[in-house]
Amino acid sequence: MNVLLLWIGRLSGIAGVLICVWAVAARLQGAYYLGSFQTGTLLQAGSVALLISCVCFLAFLTQRPRS
């Protein structure tokens, strides 16, 4: 379970950062839409992915046995 939480946290964190950077870069270039999504929607999706990453890492840290 801990390994799964760690990998979900890593993957969603990387995906969240990439989505946020992509949305911000597109918005700075003047694009309001990427495909059929607004750039604000993609920024929110990236923020949610980062939030999921933080929750997974928090769950991982609280389930670790103390030494």
C-alpha positions in Angstrom: 0.0 0.0 0.0 2.8 2.4 0.9 4.6 1.8 -2.4 1.3 2.4 -4.3 0.7 5.7 -2.4 4.2 6.8 -3.1 4.0 6.1 -6.9 0.6 7.7 -7.2 1.9 10.7 -5.5 4.9 10.9 -7.7 3.0 10.4 -11.0 0.2 12.8 -10.1 2.7 15.4 -9.0 4.7 15.2 -12.2 1.4 15.3 -14.2 0.1 18.2 -12.2 3.3 20.3 -12.8 3.3 19.5 -16.5 -0.4 20.4 -16.9 0.1 23.7 -14.9 3.1 24.7 -16.9 1.4 23.9 -20.2 -1.7 25.9 -19.3 0.3 28.9 -18.1 2.6 28.9 -21.1 -0.4 28.7 -23.5 -2.2 31.5 -21.6 0.9 33.7 -21.7 1.0 33.2 -25.5 -2.6 34.5 -25.7 -4.5 31.3 -26.2 -7.7 30.9 -24.3 -8.4 27.4 -25.4 -6.2 24.3 -25.8 -8.1 21.7 -27.7 -11.7 21.9 -26.4 -10.6 23.0 -22.9 -10.1 26.5 -21.5 -6.7 27.2 -20.1 -8.2 28.0 -16.7 -9.8 24.6 -16.6 -6.5 23.0 -17.4 -4.8 25.0 -14.6 -7.4 23.8 -12.2 -6.9 20.2 -13.3 -3.2 20.6 -12.7 -3.8 22.1 -9.3 -6.1 19.1 -8.4 -3.4 16.7 -9.5 -0.9 18.5 -7.2 -3.4 18.3 -4.4 -3.8 14.5 -4.9 -0.1 14.2 -4.9 0.1 16.0 -1.6 -2.6 13.8 0.0 -0.9 10.6 -1.2 2.4 11.7 0.2 0.8 12.7 3.5 -0.9 9.3 3.7 2.4 7.6 2.9 4.2 9.6 5.7 1.5 8.8 8.3 1.5 5.1 7.6 5.3 4.7 7.8 6.4 2.7 10.9 8.4 4.8 13.3 11.9 3.7 14.0 
